[in-house]
Amino acid sequence: MEKSGLVANTPVWTNMRDVRNRIVHDYLPEQTKDMFDSVIGEFYDQLKFSVKDLNEYLASIARKSGFVD
């Protein structure tokens, strides 16, 4: 995904995915708040970047495919 420009920082993205997996698959109530704080604080800029670039990427595909003028 880094080659396509959708991920600017692969290690951060991998860390975000690991946190997501711990939140979803492990029941760790005492650690859940810390994990969500990581998502909101540490990962916010990367997520904001990813959403913006994903929208641009999808728009370019739509234009190339003729779905959008």
C-alpha positions as CSV (number, residue, x, y, z in Angstrom):
1,M,0.0,0.0,0.0
2,E,3.0,2.3,0.5
3,K,3.8,2.0,-3.2
4,S,0.4,3.2,-4.2
5,G,0.7,6.2,-1.9
6,L,-2.1,5.1,0.4
7,V,0.3,4.5,3.4
8,A,2.9,7.1,4.2
9,N,4.6,5.2,7.0
10,T,4.4,1.4,6.9
11,P,5.7,0.8,10.5
12,V,3.0,3.2,11.9
13,W,0.4,1.5,9.8
14,T,1.5,-1.9,11.0
15,N,1.3,-0.7,14.6
16,M,-2.2,0.7,14.0
17,R,-3.3,-2.7,12.6
18,D,-1.8,-4.5,15.6
19,V,-3.7,-2.2,18.0
20,R,-6.9,-2.7,16.1
21,N,-6.4,-6.5,16.3
22,R,-5.9,-6.4,20.0
23,I,-9.0,-4.2,20.5
24,V,-11.1,-6.6,18.4
25,H,-9.8,-10.0,19.4
26,D,-8.5,-9.6,23.0
27,Y,-10.7,-8.8,25.9
28,L,-8.4,-6.5,27.9
29,P,-10.7,-4.0,29.6
30,E,-7.9,-2.5,31.6
31,Q,-5.9,-1.8,28.4
32,T,-8.8,-0.8,26.1
33,K,-8.7,2.9,27.1
34,D,-4.9,3.1,26.4
35,M,-5.4,1.5,23.0
36,F,-8.2,3.9,22.1
37,D,-6.0,6.8,23.3
38,S,-3.3,5.5,20.9
39,V,-5.8,5.6,18.0
40,I,-7.0,9.1,18.8
41,G,-3.6,10.6,19.7
42,E,-0.7,8.8,18.1
43,F,-2.4,7.5,15.0
44,Y,-4.8,10.4,14.2
45,D,-2.5,12.2,11.7
46,Q,-1.8,8.9,9.8
47,L,-5.5,8.0,9.6
48,K,-6.4,11.5,8.4
49,F,-3.7,11.3,5.8
50,S,-4.9,7.8,4.7
51,V,-8.5,8.9,4.3
52,K,-7.6,11.9,2.2
53,D,-5.3,9.9,0.0
54,L,-7.7,7.0,-0.3
55,N,-10.4,9.4,-1.5
56,E,-8.0,10.9,-4.1
57,Y,-6.9,7.4,-5.2
58,L,-10.5,6.2,-5.6
59,A,-11.5,9.4,-7.5
60,S,-8.6,8.9,-9.9
61,I,-9.7,5.3,-10.5
62,A,-13.2,6.5,-11.1
63,R,-12.0,9.1,-13.6
64,K,-9.8,6.6,-15.4
65,S,-12.7,4.1,-15.6
66,G,-15.1,6.7,-17.0
67,F,-17.4,6.7,-14.0
68,V,-16.7,10.3,-13.3
69,D,-16.0,13.2,-15.7
